Amino acid sequence: MKYLVCALLLATAGTACAQAPNLLANCTRSANLLACVDPLGNAYSVATVGSTTYLRGYEVIGKRYWAQTNSRYGQLTFFTGLASDGEAWVGYTRRVGWTTLNRFSSSGGASAKFTCSRITGC
């Protein structure tokens, strides 16, 4: 779930999941697609079409594939996702100046409410 949250943050808040240099993902980018693989084998891709962002990935620890769709409406982004093990999640991100207010919950029992800043991170 940690990598899922980081992928979500990457798509909505930019560099919120920057990690130590030895854990950085190797990414390839085209006009509409970003595809990354980290040293542990986790992989994800991010594609944007208009105000909708599509994420897909593979999580090594959970040995599962997942997909997520983010829909942006002004400063508000709603997202829904589904993993190959049946877990589903929903949430939103709201941008207020340089800060994002984030909330999500999943069918697996995980939930969180957190704030991220472009200056201090999450």
GROMACS elastic network, one bead per residue, 0.5 to 0.9 nm:
[ bonds ]
;  ai    aj funct       b0    kb
    1     5     6  0.62448   500
    1     6     6  0.86549   500
    1    59     6  0.81960   500
    1    62     6  0.80975   500
    1   110     6  0.85905   500
    2     5     6  0.52200   500
    2     6     6  0.62942   500
    2     7     6  0.86970   500
    3     7     6  0.60808   500
    3     8     6  0.84833   500
    3    42     6  0.78781   500
    3    59     6  0.70015   500
    4     7     6  0.51247   500
    4     8     6  0.61836   500
    4     9     6  0.86335   500
    4    57     6  0.83400   500
    4    59     6  0.78468   500
    4    66     6  0.83060   500
    5     9     6  0.61504   500
    5    10     6  0.85470   500
    5    17     6  0.87859   500
    6    10     6  0.60092   500
    6    11     6  0.86061   500
    6    16     6  0.74592   500
    6    17     6  0.54418   500
    6    18     6  0.88617   500
    7    11     6  0.63090   500
    7    12     6  0.86961   500
    7    17     6  0.80174   500
    7    44     6  0.75195   500
    7    45     6  0.88730   500
    7    46     6  0.86291   500
    7    55     6  0.78158   500
    7    57     6  0.86913   500
    8    11     6  0.52925   500
    8    12     6  0.63122   500
    8    13     6  0.82226   500
    8    55     6  0.81634   500
    8    68     6  0.82673   500
    8    70     6  0.86937   500
    8    79     6  0.86758   500
    9    12     6  0.50400   500
    9    13     6  0.51314   500
    9    14     6  0.67184   500
    9    15     6  0.77122   500
    9    16     6  0.59848   500
    9    17     6  0.68253   500
   10    13     6  0.56216   500
   10    15     6  0.59411   500
   10    16     6  0.62788   500
   10    17     6  0.66393   500
   10    18     6  0.89867   500
   11    14     6  0.63490   500
   11    15     6  0.89646   500
   11    46     6  0.72823   500
   11    53     6  0.74703   500
   11    54     6  0.89536   500
   11    55     6  0.81126   500
   11    70     6  0.82745   500
   12    16     6  0.88718   500
   12    70     6  0.84328   500
   12    77     6  0.77308   500
   12    93     6  0.72559   500
   12   100     6  0.86783   500
   13    16     6  0.59502   500
   13    17     6  0.89436   500
   13    93     6  0.86675   500
   13    95     6  0.87322   500
   13    99     6  0.88237   500
   13   100     6  0.71443   500
   13   116     6  0.77237   500
   13   117     6  0.86137   500
   13   118     6  0.80236   500
   14    17     6  0.81144   500
   14   118     6  0.84141   500
   15    18     6  0.55924   500
   15   118     6  0.82227   500
   15   121     6  0.81375   500
   16   116     6  0.73881   500
   16   117     6  0.83155   500
   16   118     6  0.77467   500
   16   121     6  0.55845   500
   16   122     6  0.64327   500
   17   121     6  0.81308   500
   17   122     6  0.82333   500
   18    21     6  0.86292   500
   18    24     6  0.75084   500
   18   121     6  0.89760   500
   19    22     6  0.80685   500
   19    23     6  0.61258   500
   19    24     6  0.61907   500
   20    23     6  0.55688   500
   20    24     6  0.67202   500
   21    24     6  0.54302   500
   22    25     6  0.88469   500
   22    39     6  0.80723   500
   23    38     6  0.66700   500
   23    39     6  0.62723   500
   23    40     6  0.81269   500
   24    37     6  0.88158   500
   24    38     6  0.61577   500
   24    39     6  0.73876   500
   25    36     6  0.59059   500
   25    37     6  0.52846   500
   25    39     6  0.66090   500
   25    42     6  0.87308   500
   25    43     6  0.85638   500
   26    35     6  0.84002   500
   26    36     6  0.54455   500
   26    37     6  0.53825   500
   26    38     6  0.59477   500
   26    39     6  0.79829   500
   27    34     6  0.67973   500
   27    35     6  0.54831   500
   27    37     6  0.64867   500
   27    38     6  0.84525   500
   28    33     6  0.82415   500
   28    34     6  0.58550   500
   28    35     6  0.53179   500
   28    36     6  0.63662   500
   29    32     6  0.77710   500
   29    33     6  0.57835   500
   29    35     6  0.64029   500
   29    36     6  0.86671   500
   30    33     6  0.52033   500
   30    34     6  0.64805   500
   30    35     6  0.88009   500
   31    34     6  0.84155   500
   32    46     6  0.81956   500
   32    47     6  0.55436   500
   32    48     6  0.57604   500
   32    49     6  0.74706   500
   33    45     6  0.68975   500
   33    46     6  0.56594   500
   33    48     6  0.69597   500
   34    44     6  0.82898   500
   34    45     6  0.54152   500
   34    46     6  0.50791   500
   34    47     6  0.64837   500
   35    43     6  0.75254   500
   35    44     6  0.58602   500
   35    46     6  0.64383   500
   35    47     6  0.86685   500
   36    42     6  0.82619   500
   36    43     6  0.55671   500
   36    44     6  0.54604   500
   36    45     6  0.61876   500
   36    46     6  0.87506   500
   37    40     6  0.80435   500
   37    41     6  0.60231   500
   37    42     6  0.56226   500
   37    44     6  0.66531   500
   37    45     6  0.88769   500
   38    41     6  0.54771   500
   38    42     6  0.55272   500
   38    43     6  0.65357   500
   39    42     6  0.75201   500
   40    43     6  0.89551   500
   40    60     6  0.73042   500
   41    58     6  0.82939   500
   41    59     6  0.78608   500
   41    60     6  0.62484   500
   42    57     6  0.74831   500
   42    58     6  0.56110   500
   42    59     6  0.50555   500
   42    60     6  0.54205   500
   42    61     6  0.83734   500
   43    56     6  0.83467   500
   43    57     6  0.52794   500
   43    58     6  0.51625   500
   43    59     6  0.68885   500
   43    60     6  0.84265   500
   44    55     6  0.69182   500
   44    56     6  0.54428   500
   44    58     6  0.63112   500
   44    59     6  0.85446   500
   44    66     6  0.89802   500
   45    54     6  0.80422   500
   45    55     6  0.55821   500
   45    56     6  0.53909   500
   45    57     6  0.62428   500
   46    53     6  0.68292   500
   46    54     6  0.57268   500
   46    56     6  0.68331   500
   46    57     6  0.88932   500
   47    52     6  0.85006   500
   47    53     6  0.56921   500
   47    54     6  0.51624   500
   47    55     6  0.65206   500
   47    56     6  0.88494   500
   48    51     6  0.72132   500
   48    52     6  0.58609   500
   48    54     6  0.62703   500
   48    55     6  0.88471   500
   49    52     6  0.53978   500
   49    53     6  0.63231   500
   49    54     6  0.80847   500
   50    53     6  0.79341   500
   51    70     6  0.83168   500
   51    71     6  0.61263   500
   51    72     6  0.53217   500
   51    73     6  0.75208   500
   52    69     6  0.70827   500
   52    70     6  0.56113   500
   52    72     6  0.62406   500
   53    68     6  0.82927   500
   53    69     6  0.58332   500
   53    71     6  0.65456   500
   53    72     6  0.82528   500
   54    67     6  0.74942   500
   54    68     6  0.59734   500
   54    70     6  0.64160   500
   54    71     6  0.89183   500
   55    66     6  0.82114   500
   55    67     6  0.55714   500
   55    68     6  0.50210   500
   55    69     6  0.62821   500
   55    70     6  0.81166   500
   55    81     6  0.88878   500
   56    65     6  0.75159   500
   56    66     6  0.57072   500
   56    68     6  0.63657   500
   56    69     6  0.88314   500
   57    64     6  0.84515   500
   57    65     6  0.56657   500
   57    66     6  0.53645   500
   57    67     6  0.64312   500
   57    68     6  0.88892   500
   58    62     6  0.86667   500
   58    63     6  0.71981   500
   58    64     6  0.57622   500
   58    66     6  0.63029   500
   58    67     6  0.89727   500
   59    62     6  0.56596   500
   59    63     6  0.56010   500
   59    64     6  0.54759   500
   59    65     6  0.63485   500
   59    66     6  0.78495   500
   60    64     6  0.69910   500
   60    65     6  0.89438   500
   61    64     6  0.80857   500
   62    65     6  0.86856   500
   62    85     6  0.89095   500
   63    84     6  0.89843   500
   63    85     6  0.89951   500
   64    83     6  0.66248   500
   64    84     6  0.55484   500
   64    85     6  0.65562   500
   65    82     6  0.86774   500
   65    83     6  0.56683   500
   65    84     6  0.52218   500
   65    85     6  0.80499   500
   66    81     6  0.71985   500
   66    82     6  0.56771   500
   66    84     6  0.59776   500
   66    85     6  0.87007   500
   66    87     6  0.89722   500
   67    80     6  0.85651   500
   67    81     6  0.55452   500
   67    82     6  0.55787   500
   67    83     6  0.63892   500
   67    84     6  0.86990   500
   68    79     6  0.68255   500
   68    80     6  0.56069   500
   68    82     6  0.64942   500
   68    83     6  0.86735   500
   68    89     6  0.87495   500
   69    78     6  0.83020   500
   69    79     6  0.54853   500
   69    80     6  0.55936   500
   69    81     6  0.63560   500
   70    77     6  0.63732   500
   70    78     6  0.56393   500
   70    80     6  0.67897   500
   70    81     6  0.87877   500
   70    92     6  0.87093   500
   71    76     6  0.84220   500
   71    77     6  0.54688   500
   71    78     6  0.53486   500
   71    79     6  0.62817   500
   71    80     6  0.89810   500
   72    75     6  0.72584   500
   72    76     6  0.58374   500
   72    78     6  0.65112   500
   72    79     6  0.87461   500
   73    76     6  0.52272   500
   73    77     6  0.60615   500
   73    78     6  0.81727   500
   74    77     6  0.77917   500
   74    95     6  0.89436   500
   75    93     6  0.82547   500
   75    94     6  0.57274   500
   75    95     6  0.51640   500
   75    96     6  0.74344   500
   76    92     6  0.70989   500
   76    93     6  0.58867   500
   76    95     6  0.64857   500
   77    91     6  0.84815   500
   77    92     6  0.54484   500
   77    93     6  0.51168   500
   77    94     6  0.63386   500
   77    95     6  0.85087   500
   78    90     6  0.76298   500
   78    91     6  0.59040   500
   78    93     6  0.65643   500
   78    94     6  0.87605   500
   79    89     6  0.81275   500
   79    90     6  0.56299   500
   79    91     6  0.54366   500
   79    92     6  0.59560   500
   79    93     6  0.83399   500
   79   104     6  0.87325   500
   80    88     6  0.74539   500
   80    89     6  0.56329   500
   80    91     6  0.66853   500
   80    92     6  0.88250   500
   81    87     6  0.82658   500
   81    88     6  0.55231   500
   81    89     6  0.51757   500
   81    90     6  0.64861   500
   81   106     6  0.89131   500
   82    85     6  0.84008   500
   82    86     6  0.66151   500
   82    87     6  0.57987   500
   82    89     6  0.65659   500
   83    86     6  0.54678   500
   83    87     6  0.52663   500
   83    88     6  0.64217   500
   83    89     6  0.88717   500
   84    87     6  0.73347   500
   86   107     6  0.85601   500
   86   108     6  0.89622   500
   87   106     6  0.68973   500
   87   107     6  0.56005   500
   87   108     6  0.59020   500
   88   105     6  0.86713   500
   88   106     6  0.55827   500
   88   107     6  0.53912   500
   88   108     6  0.75351   500
   89   104     6  0.70297   500
   89   105     6  0.56332   500
   89   107     6  0.61907   500
   89   108     6  0.83320   500
   89   110     6  0.88118   500
   90   103     6  0.86068   500
   90   104     6  0.56363   500
   90   105     6  0.58018   500
   90   106     6  0.64774   500
   91   102     6  0.75865   500
   91   103     6  0.54326   500
   91   105     6  0.63646   500
   91   106     6  0.86951   500
   92   101     6  0.82217   500
   92   102     6  0.59286   500
   92   103     6  0.56078   500
   92   104     6  0.64803   500
   93   100     6  0.63415   500
   93   101     6  0.55870   500
   93   103     6  0.65872   500
   93   104     6  0.86964   500
   94    99     6  0.83571   500
   94   100     6  0.54141   500
   94   101     6  0.50974   500
   94   102     6  0.65180   500
   95    98     6  0.71893   500
   95    99     6  0.58486   500
   95   101     6  0.64012   500
   95   102     6  0.88069   500
   96    99     6  0.52172   500
   96   100     6  0.59367   500
   96   101     6  0.75354   500
   97   100     6  0.78634   500
   98   116     6  0.85082   500
   98   117     6  0.59375   500
   98   118     6  0.57676   500
   98   119     6  0.79837   500
   99   115     6  0.69244   500
   99   116     6  0.55933   500
   99   118     6  0.65370   500
   99   119     6  0.87867   500
  100   114     6  0.84464   500
  100   115     6  0.56816   500
  100   116     6  0.51517   500
  100   117     6  0.64748   500
  100   118     6  0.85966   500
  101   113     6  0.76470   500
  101   114     6  0.62209   500
  101   116     6  0.66386   500
  102   112     6  0.78765   500
  102   113     6  0.56297   500
  102   114     6  0.52952   500
  102   115     6  0.59826   500
  102   116     6  0.77595   500
  103   111     6  0.74961   500
  103   112     6  0.56043   500
  103   114     6  0.65068   500
  103   115     6  0.87832   500
  104   110     6  0.81257   500
  104   111     6  0.54775   500
  104   112     6  0.55982   500
  104   113     6  0.67444   500
  105   108     6  0.84055   500
  105   109     6  0.71038   500
  105   110     6  0.56441   500
  105   112     6  0.65731   500
  105   113     6  0.89474   500
  106   109     6  0.55805   500
  106   110     6  0.53116   500
  106   111     6  0.62807   500
  107   110     6  0.73267   500
  108   111     6  0.89498   500
  114   122     6  0.72704   500
  115   121     6  0.84738   500
  115   122     6  0.60504   500
  116   119     6  0.86258   500
  116   120     6  0.74095   500
  116   121     6  0.52398   500
  117   120     6  0.53220   500
  117   122     6  0.63472   500
  118   121     6  0.56688   500
  118   122     6  0.85778   500
